[in-house]
């Protein structure tokens, strides 16, 4: 997919683009920064300690696969948001996968998360493969839940004690979005029985 230019609610320009292997070090720095800003993520600050080369391989694998996506949102040349979708590798489930999204705190509420979600859903619709996007979100992360519901995600279940933060358990919603190809009913390969 191509790079998209967007304007944030405060008027600043941003761009959304595919991650490149040369972004690996910046992505790791970004992850360390964003995990320190909130306890709603599955990772704690400093927990992702793999080497830059492993991140490069991760990005490359997402660029090669037809059911994986890794994008960055940039403002003034700095990564301020990351979204990843990892499709399942098993043939019967490769049309599904899990999405994760983060935005630096300074950019919350400016429309960046919505722009990345729109990009990802557009990619999924044109992928020819992805038919379901899943995600997990802490049930007290109301801002994120509102964003997902605005894009049509439905709550499909609750996972009890999904997160343990400072000795306190937090439940998570499983949320999902059915993805249909853009104006191409011929791409349907299976019966939609509502599940």
KOLNUMAR-862215 format. One record per residue: residue number from 1; x negated, y, z negated of N, C-alpha, C, O in turn. Coordinates in steps of 0.02 Angstrom, whole numbers, plus 50000, padded with zeros to 5 digits. Layout:
N
<NUM,<X,Y,Z>,<X,Y,Z>,<X,Y,Z>,<X,Y,Z>>,
...
END
This chain:
195
<1,<49957,49941,50000>,<50000,50000,50000>,<49956,50061,50000>,<49898,50060,49979>>,
<2,<49984,50114,50024>,<49946,50176,50029>,<49947,50215,49964>,<49987,50202,49919>>,
<3,<49902,50263,49960>,<49900,50308,49903>,<49961,50354,49906>,<49979,50378,49960>>,
<4,<49992,50366,49849>,<50049,50412,49845>,<50031,50472,49804>,<50001,50467,49750>>,
<5,<50050,50530,49829>,<50041,50593,49792>,<50107,50608,49757>,<50160,50604,49788>>,
<6,<50103,50626,49693>,<50163,50644,49656>,<50148,50709,49618>,<50090,50726,49606>>,
<7,<50202,50743,49599>,<50194,50804,49558>,<50224,50789,49490>,<50282,50768,49485>>,
<8,<50185,50800,49438>,<50209,50789,49371>,<50258,50843,49350>,<50261,50896,49382>>,
<9,<50296,50831,49298>,<50346,50879,49275>,<50315,50945,49254>,<50350,50996,49254>>,
<10,<50251,50945,49237>,<50218,51008,49219>,<50186,51042,49279>,<50152,51093,49272>>,
<11,<50198,51015,49339>,<50174,51045,49401>,<50107,51019,49427>,<50089,51033,49484>>,
<12,<50071,50983,49386>,<50006,50957,49408>,<50015,50901,49459>,<50062,50861,49455>>,
<13,<49970,50899,49509>,<49972,50844,49557>,<49939,50781,49527>,<49891,50786,49488>>,
<14,<49965,50724,49546>,<49936,50660,49527>,<49938,50615,49588>,<49975,50627,49635>>,
<15,<49897,50564,49586>,<49900,50515,49640>,<49901,50445,49611>,<49871,50432,49559>>,
<16,<49936,50402,49646>,<49942,50332,49627>,<49911,50291,49683>,<49928,50299,49741>>,
<17,<49866,50247,49663>,<49829,50210,49713>,<49810,50141,49686>,<49813,50128,49626>>,
<18,<49792,50097,49732>,<49766,50031,49712>,<49700,50039,49675>,<49659,50082,49693>>,
<19,<49691,49999,49624>,<49626,49997,49591>,<49575,49967,49639>,<49591,49923,49679>>,
<20,<49513,49990,49634>,<49457,49965,49674>,<49406,49934,49627>,<49401,49954,49569>>,
<21,<49368,49885,49650>,<49317,49855,49607>,<49270,49907,49576>,<49248,49898,49519>>,
<22,<49255,49961,49612>,<49210,50011,49584>,<49242,50051,49526>,<49208,50090,49493>>,
<23,<49307,50041,49515>,<49342,50073,49458>,<49333,50035,49393>,<49355,50059,49341>>,
<24,<49301,49978,49394>,<49300,49933,49336>,<49277,49967,49272>,<49311,49960,49221>>,
<25,<49223,50003,49274>,<49198,50035,49213>,<49247,50088,49187>,<49260,50092,49127>>,
<26,<49275,50127,49233>,<49324,50178,49213>,<49386,50147,49184>,<49415,50173,49136>>,
<27,<49407,50090,49211>,<49466,50056,49185>,<49454,50031,49114>,<49497,50038,49071>>,
<28,<49395,50003,49102>,<49380,49979,49035>,<49377,50037,48985>,<49401,50030,48929>>,
<29,<49349,50093,49006>,<49349,50153,48963>,<49420,50177,48949>,<49438,50194,48893>>,
<30,<49461,50176,49002>,<49531,50196,48995>,<49568,50150,48945>,<49603,50174,48901>>,
<31,<49558,50085,48953>,<49593,50037,48908>,<49572,50048,48836>,<49614,50046,48791>>,
<32,<49508,50059,48824>,<49486,50072,48756>,<49517,50136,48728>,<49534,50139,48669>>,
<33,<49526,50186,48770>,<49557,50249,48747>,<49631,50240,48734>,<49656,50261,48682>>,
<34,<49667,50208,48780>,<49740,50204,48774>,<49761,50156,48718>,<49813,50166,48687>>,
<35,<49722,50104,48705>,<49739,50059,48651>,<49730,50091,48582>,<49759,50069,48533>>,
<36,<49691,50144,48579>,<49682,50181,48516>,<49739,50230,48504>,<49746,50257,48449>>,
<37,<49780,50242,48554>,<49833,50293,48549>,<49900,50267,48526>,<49943,50305,48505>>,
<38,<49910,50201,48529>,<49975,50173,48511>,<49966,50102,48485>,<49919,50068,48503>>,
<39,<50012,50081,48443>,<50010,50012,48420>,<50064,49970,48453>,<50080,49915,48430>>,
<40,<50093,49995,48508>,<50145,49959,48544>,<50117,49911,48596>,<50155,49874,48628>>,
<41,<50051,49910,48605>,<50020,49867,48655>,<49999,49801,48625>,<49991,49795,48564>>,
<42,<49989,49752,48667>,<49967,49687,48644>,<49894,49686,48622>,<49873,49642,48584>>,
<43,<49854,49733,48646>,<49784,49738,48629>,<49773,49791,48575>,<49807,49842,48574>>,
<44,<49725,49778,48532>,<49702,49829,48485>,<49644,49866,48517>,<49613,49842,48565>>,
<45,<49629,49924,48491>,<49573,49964,48515>,<49509,49923,48510>,<49494,49894,48458>>,
<46,<49470,49920,48565>,<49407,49885,48567>,<49412,49810,48576>,<49361,49776,48579>>,
<47,<49473,49784,48579>,<49481,49711,48584>,<49462,49682,48652>,<49438,49626,48656>>,
<48,<49473,49721,48705>,<49454,49697,48771>,<49379,49710,48780>,<49359,49765,48799>>,
<49,<49340,49660,48765>,<49268,49670,48764>,<49232,49633,48820>,<49173,49618,48814>>,
<50,<49267,49619,48875>,<49233,49584,48927>,<49190,49631,48968>,<49202,49691,48969>>,
<51,<49140,49603,49002>,<49092,49645,49039>,<49124,49676,49102>,<49176,49654,49127>>,
<52,<49091,49728,49126>,<49115,49765,49185>,<49123,49717,49244>,<49171,49723,49282>>,
<53,<49077,49670,49252>,<49082,49624,49309>,<49145,49581,49306>,<49174,49566,49358>>,
<54,<49166,49562,49246>,<49228,49524,49240>,<49288,49567,49260>,<49335,49542,49292>>,
<55,<49288,49630,49242>,<49341,49676,49263>,<49341,49684,49339>,<49394,49688,49370>>,
<56,<49282,49688,49368>,<49277,49692,49442>,<49310,49631,49475>,<49348,49638,49522>>,
<57,<49294,49572,49448>,<49324,49511,49475>,<49400,49511,49467>,<49436,49490,49511>>,
<58,<49423,49535,49409>,<49495,49540,49397>,<49528,49585,49449>,<49580,49566,49478>>,
<59,<49500,49643,49461>,<49527,49689,49511>,<49525,49658,49581>,<49574,49662,49618>>,
<60,<49469,49626,49598>,<49464,49594,49664>,<49518,49540,49673>,<49548,49535,49726>>,
<61,<49529,49501,49620>,<49580,49447,49626>,<49649,49477,49637>,<49689,49447,49673>>,
<62,<49663,49533,49607>,<49728,49565,49617>,<49734,49596,49686>,<49788,49597,49715>>,
<63,<49679,49620,49714>,<49681,49648,49781>,<49690,49594,49835>,<49721,49607,49887>>,
<64,<49665,49535,49822>,<49669,49480,49871>,<49736,49445,49872>,<49758,49421,49924>>,
<65,<49769,49441,49815>,<49830,49401,49808>,<49891,49438,49835>,<49895,49499,49831>>,
<66,<49938,49400,49862>,<50000,49431,49887>,<50053,49438,49832>,<50107,49466,49845>>,
<67,<50038,49414,49772>,<50087,49420,49718>,<50054,49451,49655>,<50074,49436,49598>>,
<68,<50005,49493,49666>,<49972,49530,49611>,<49962,49602,49633>,<49952,49617,49692>>,
<69,<49964,49646,49584>,<49956,49718,49597>,<49919,49749,49539>,<49934,49734,49481>>,
<70,<49871,49792,49554>,<49837,49832,49502>,<49830,49903,49530>,<49795,49913,49579>>,
<71,<49862,49951,49497>,<49860,50020,49520>,<49838,50066,49464>,<49843,50051,49405>>,
<72,<49813,50124,49485>,<49794,50177,49438>,<49831,50240,49456>,<49848,50252,49514>>,
<73,<49845,50280,49405>,<49870,50348,49415>,<49813,50394,49395>,<49783,50387,49342>>,
<74,<49798,50442,49438>,<49743,50488,49426>,<49768,50560,49424>,<49812,50579,49463>>,
<75,<49740,50598,49380>,<49749,50671,49378>,<49679,50701,49373>,<49640,50683,49329>>,
<76,<49664,50748,49417>,<49598,50779,49418>,<49542,50727,49420>,<49490,50736,49388>>,
<77,<49552,50673,49458>,<49501,50622,49467>,<49492,50575,49408>,<49449,50531,49411>>,
<78,<49532,50582,49356>,<49527,50539,49297>,<49586,50490,49295>,<49642,50509,49309>>,
<79,<49572,50428,49277>,<49626,50379,49270>,<49664,50395,49206>,<49636,50397,49152>>,
<80,<49730,50406,49214>,<49773,50422,49157>,<49831,50373,49151>,<49873,50381,49106>>,
<81,<49835,50324,49195>,<49886,50273,49191>,<49864,50212,49231>,<49829,50218,49281>>,
<82,<49884,50154,49207>,<49869,50091,49242>,<49930,50047,49239>,<49964,50042,49188>>,
<83,<49944,50014,49294>,<49998,49965,49297>,<49971,49903,49331>,<49936,49906,49381>>,
<84,<49987,49846,49302>,<49967,49782,49331>,<50027,49735,49334>,<50069,49734,49289>>,
<85,<50029,49697,49387>,<50078,49643,49394>,<50039,49581,49413>,<50002,49582,49462>>,
<86,<50048,49528,49375>,<50015,49465,49390>,<50066,49412,49404>,<50103,49391,49359>>,
<87,<50069,49391,49466>,<50115,49338,49487>,<50090,49270,49465>,<50030,49259,49458>>,
<88,<50136,49225,49455>,<50120,49158,49434>,<50084,49122,49492>,<50097,49137,49550>>,
<89,<50040,49076,49475>,<50003,49040,49527>,<50036,48975,49549>,<50019,48947,49601>>,
<90,<50083,48951,49509>,<50118,48889,49527>,<50167,48902,49584>,<50202,48953,49583>>,
<91,<50171,48857,49633>,<50212,48869,49693>,<50285,48883,49675>,<50316,48927,49705>>,
<92,<50313,48847,49628>,<50383,48855,49612>,<50397,48920,49574>,<50455,48940,49567>>,
<93,<50345,48952,49550>,<50357,49013,49510>,<50316,49072,49535>,<50313,49124,49501>>,
<94,<50284,49067,49592>,<50241,49122,49615>,<50280,49184,49635>,<50251,49237,49646>>,
<95,<50346,49177,49641>,<50389,49235,49656>,<50402,49276,49593>,<50434,49329,49596>>,
<96,<50378,49253,49535>,<50388,49288,49472>,<50321,49308,49443>,<50268,49284,49464>>,
<97,<50323,49353,49395>,<50262,49373,49361>,<50278,49423,49307>,<50335,49440,49295>>,
<98,<50224,49447,49275>,<50233,49493,49220>,<50198,49559,49234>,<50142,49562,49260>>,
<99,<50233,49612,49217>,<50209,49680,49228>,<50188,49710,49161>,<50219,49698,49109>>,
<100,<50135,49749,49164>,<50113,49788,49106>,<50096,49858,49130>,<50069,49867,49184>>,
<101,<50113,49908,49090>,<50101,49977,49109>,<50079,50017,49048>,<50104,50007,48993>>,
<102,<50031,50061,49058>,<50009,50106,49006>,<49998,50175,49036>,<49981,50183,49094>>,
<103,<50009,50226,48994>,<49997,50296,49013>,<49964,50329,48953>,<49984,50319,48896>>,
<104,<49913,50369,48967>,<49880,50406,48912>,<49931,50452,48879>,<49974,50481,48911>>,
<105,<49925,50458,48814>,<49973,50496,48773>,<49983,50567,48799>,<50039,50593,48799>>,
<106,<49930,50600,48821>,<49936,50669,48846>,<49981,50674,48907>,<50001,50729,48925>>,
<107,<49997,50618,48938>,<50038,50618,48999>,<50106,50586,48989>,<50143,50576,49037>>,
<108,<50123,50570,48927>,<50189,50543,48913>,<50242,50596,48928>,<50231,50655,48915>>,
<109,<50298,50574,48956>,<50354,50619,48969>,<50347,50663,49030>,<50388,50708,49040>>,
<110,<50296,50652,49071>,<50284,50694,49130>,<50304,50661,49195>,<50294,50689,49249>>,
<111,<50332,50600,49191>,<50355,50566,49251>,<50305,50519,49282>,<50318,50489,49334>>,
<112,<50247,50511,49250>,<50195,50468,49278>,<50214,50394,49275>,<50203,50357,49323>>,
<113,<50242,50373,49218>,<50264,50304,49212>,<50317,50287,49263>,<50316,50234,49293>>,
<114,<50364,50333,49274>,<50417,50322,49324>,<50388,50317,49394>,<50410,50276,49434>>,
<115,<50339,50359,49409>,<50308,50357,49476>,<50272,50291,49487>,<50275,50263,49542>>,
<116,<50237,50266,49436>,<50202,50202,49443>,<50252,50145,49449>,<50241,50098,49488>>,
<117,<50307,50148,49411>,<50358,50095,49416>,<50389,50094,49486>,<50399,50041,49515>>,
<118,<50405,50153,49512>,<50434,50157,49580>,<50386,50127,49631>,<50406,50090,49676>>,
<119,<50322,50143,49625>,<50271,50116,49670>,<50270,50040,49666>,<50271,50005,49717>>,
<120,<50269,50013,49604>,<50265,49941,49595>,<50326,49905,49622>,<50321,49853,49653>>,
<121,<50385,49933,49610>,<50447,49902,49634>,<50448,49904,49710>,<50469,49855,49742>>,
<122,<50427,49959,49740>,<50423,49963,49813>,<50375,49911,49841>,<50389,49879,49892>>,
<123,<50318,49903,49808>,<50270,49852,49829>,<50302,49783,49825>,<50296,49743,49871>>,
<124,<50336,49768,49770>,<50367,49703,49761>,<50419,49690,49815>,<50423,49635,49843>>,
<125,<50459,49740,49830>,<50511,49732,49881>,<50481,49718,49950>,<50512,49683,49990>>,
<126,<50423,49745,49963>,<50392,49735,50029>,<50342,49678,50030>,<50313,49664,50082>>,
<127,<50331,49646,49973>,<50280,49594,49968>,<50297,49530,50007>,<50252,49495,50030>>,
<128,<50361,49516,50015>,<50381,49454,50047>,<50376,49394,50000>,<50391,49338,50020>>,
<129,<50354,49406,49939>,<50344,49351,49891>,<50381,49365,49826>,<50419,49322,49802>>,
<130,<50369,49422,49796>,<50394,49437,49729>,<50469,49447,49729>,<50496,49489,49766>>,
<131,<50504,49408,49688>,<50577,49412,49683>,<50601,49426,49613>,<50661,49435,49601>>,
<132,<50554,49428,49564>,<50572,49441,49495>,<50512,49471,49459>,<50457,49444,49461>>,
<133,<50524,49528,49426>,<50473,49560,49384>,<50494,49552,49312>,<50549,49572,49293>>,
<134,<50451,49524,49272>,<50464,49518,49201>,<50416,49561,49161>,<50364,49581,49185>>,
<135,<50436,49575,49099>,<50392,49612,49054>,<50415,49600,48983>,<50470,49575,48970>>,
<136,<50371,49617,48936>,<50387,49614,48865>,<50376,49683,48836>,<50328,49717,48854>>,
<137,<50420,49703,48791>,<50414,49770,48761>,<50437,49766,48689>,<50488,49734,48673>>,
<138,<50400,49798,48644>,<50422,49800,48574>,<50491,49832,48570>,<50504,49881,48604>>,
<139,<50534,49804,48528>,<50603,49829,48526>,<50609,49899,48497>,<50660,49932,48505>>,
<140,<50556,49924,48465>,<50558,49993,48440>,<50524,50042,48487>,<50516,50101,48470>>,
<141,<50503,50020,48546>,<50472,50064,48595>,<50527,50092,48641>,<50532,50074,48699>>,
<142,<50566,50137,48612>,<50626,50162,48647>,<50610,50199,48711>,<50647,50192,48760>>,
<143,<50556,50237,48713>,<50537,50273,48773>,<50526,50225,48831>,<50550,50236,48887>>,
<144,<50488,50172,48818>,<50474,50123,48871>,<50538,50086,48892>,<50549,50076,48952>>,
<145,<50579,50067,48844>,<50642,50032,48860>,<50686,50075,48904>,<50715,50050,48953>>,
<146,<50691,50139,48889>,<50731,50185,48931>,<50704,50187,49003>,<50743,50186,49051>>,
<147,<50638,50189,49009>,<50607,50189,49076>,<50626,50126,49113>,<50647,50129,49171>>,
<148,<50617,50069,49082>,<50631,50006,49116>,<50705,50000,49135>,<50722,49979,49190>>,
<149,<50749,50019,49089>,<50821,50015,49104>,<50841,50063,49160>,<50886,50048,49199>>,
<150,<50808,50120,49164>,<50822,50167,49218>,<50808,50135,49286>,<50840,50153,49336>>,
<151,<50760,50089,49288>,<50743,50055,49351>,<50782,49990,49360>,<50769,49953,49408>>,
<152,<50828,49975,49315>,<50871,49917,49324>,<50850,49855,49287>,<50881,49802,49294>>,
<153,<50798,49859,49247>,<50778,49801,49206>,<50832,49786,49155>,<50862,49831,49127>>,
<154,<50844,49722,49144>,<50893,49699,49095>,<50857,49664,49039>,<50805,49632,49048>>,
<155,<50886,49669,48979>,<50860,49632,48922>,<50884,49559,48930>,<50944,49546,48934>>,
<156,<50836,49514,48932>,<50853,49444,48944>,<50843,49401,48882>,<50862,49342,48881>>,
<157,<50814,49428,48830>,<50804,49390,48770>,<50760,49428,48721>,<50733,49482,48737>>,
<158,<50754,49401,48662>,<50713,49430,48609>,<50663,49378,48586>,<50680,49321,48573>>,
<159,<50600,49399,48581>,<50548,49357,48554>,<50535,49381,48483>,<50513,49438,48473>>,
<160,<50548,49340,48435>,<50537,49359,48365>,<50463,49356,48348>,<50427,49311,48371>>,
<161,<50441,49404,48309>,<50372,49407,48284>,<50321,49407,48341>,<50268,49375,48335>>,
<162,<50334,49441,48395>,<50288,49442,48452>,<50224,49480,48435>,<50170,49461,48458>>,
<163,<50229,49533,48396>,<50171,49574,48378>,<50161,49572,48302>,<50210,49570,48265>>,
<164,<50099,49573,48281>,<50082,49580,48211>,<50035,49639,48205>,<49977,49636,48226>>,
<165,<50060,49694,48176>,<50023,49756,48172>,<50019,49776,48099>,<50070,49787,48066>>,
<166,<49958,49781,48073>,<49946,49802,48004>,<49989,49763,47955>,<50017,49791,47907>>,
<167,<49994,49697,47966>,<50031,49654,47921>,<50106,49652,47930>,<50141,49618,47893>>,
<168,<50131,49688,47980>,<50203,49690,47993>,<50219,49659,48060>,<50186,49674,48110>>,
<169,<50268,49614,48061>,<50290,49583,48124>,<50338,49629,48161>,<50377,49666,48131>>,
<170,<50333,49628,48228>,<50378,49666,48271>,<50404,49619,48325>,<50366,49581,48356>>,
<171,<50469,49623,48337>,<50500,49583,48390>,<50491,49618,48457>,<50476,49678,48460>>,
<172,<50500,49581,48511>,<50495,49609,48578>,<50554,49585,48620>,<50580,49530,48610>>,
<173,<50575,49627,48666>,<50624,49607,48716>,<50588,49578,48775>,<50535,49603,48796>>,
<174,<50615,49524,48802>,<50598,49503,48869>,<50644,49540,48916>,<50705,49538,48907>>,
<175,<50616,49574,48965>,<50658,49611,49013>,<50640,49587,49083>,<50584,49566,49096>>,
<176,<50689,49590,49127>,<50676,49567,49195>,<50714,49608,49246>,<50767,49636,49233>>,
<177,<50686,49609,49305>,<50716,49644,49362>,<50715,49597,49422>,<50662,49573,49443>>,
<178,<50774,49583,49450>,<50777,49545,49512>,<50753,49591,49568>,<50771,49650,49570>>,
<179,<50713,49564,49614>,<50686,49602,49669>,<50711,49572,49734>,<50701,49513,49747>>,
<180,<50743,49613,49773>,<50765,49592,49840>,<50724,49629,49892>,<50708,49688,49882>>,
<181,<50708,49596,49947>,<50670,49629,50000>,<50707,49690,50026>,<50768,49693,50025>>,
<182,<50669,49738,50050>,<50698,49798,50079>,<50732,49782,50145>,<50698,49764,50193>>,
<183,<50797,49788,50149>,<50835,49781,50211>,<50815,49720,50252>,<50811,49725,50314>>,
<184,<50803,49664,50220>,<50782,49605,50257>,<50812,49542,50226>,<50778,49507,50189>>,
<185,<50874,49529,50241>,<50906,49469,50214>,<50875,49405,50239>,<50883,49352,50209>>,
<186,<50839,49409,50296>,<50808,49348,50322>,<50752,49323,50277>,<50732,49266,50282>>,
<187,<50727,49366,50232>,<50673,49346,50187>,<50698,49303,50130>,<50658,49275,50092>>,
<188,<50763,49298,50123>,<50791,49259,50068>,<50779,49185,50084>,<50798,49160,50136>>,
<189,<50747,49151,50037>,<50732,49081,50049>,<50767,49036,50000>,<50765,48975,50007>>,
<190,<50799,49065,49952>,<50833,49024,49903>,<50901,49053,49884>,<50913,49113,49894>>,
<191,<50942,49012,49857>,<51009,49033,49836>,<51002,49073,49771>,<50966,49052,49726>>,
<192,<51036,49129,49766>,<51037,49167,49705>,<51097,49146,49664>,<51153,49166,49677>>,
<193,<51084,49105,49613>,<51138,49080,49573>,<51147,49121,49508>,<51180,49099,49461>>,
<194,<51117,49181,49508>,<51126,49225,49451>,<51075,49216,49397>,<51075,49254,49348>>,
<195,<51031,49167,49404>,<50983,49156,49350>,<50918,49192,49364>,<50871,49188,49324>>,
END
